Amino acid sequence: DAELARHVVDIKAAIERIREMVQNIQ
């Protein structure tokens, strides 16, 4: 499903952003 794939991309982008934030905190 194209819409599901779009959500997966959004989630991956959010995870990358959170990972960067965590690295900045450490």
C-alpha positions as CSV (number, residue, x, y, z in Angstrom):
1,D,0.0,0.0,0.0
2,A,1.5,3.4,-1.0
3,E,0.0,5.2,2.0
4,L,1.5,2.6,4.4
5,A,4.9,3.1,2.7
6,R,4.6,6.8,3.2
7,H,4.0,6.4,6.9
8,V,7.0,4.1,7.2
9,V,9.2,6.8,5.6
10,D,7.8,9.4,8.0
11,I,8.5,7.1,11.0
12,K,12.0,6.4,9.8
13,A,12.6,10.2,9.4
14,A,11.3,10.7,13.0
15,I,13.6,8.0,14.3
16,E,16.6,9.6,12.7
17,R,15.7,12.9,14.2
18,I,15.3,11.4,17.7
19,R,18.6,9.6,17.3
20,E,20.3,12.8,16.5
21,M,18.7,14.5,19.5
22,V,19.9,11.7,21.8
23,Q,23.4,12.0,20.5
24,N,23.4,15.7,21.1
25,I,22.3,15.2,24.7
26,Q,25.1,12.7,25.5
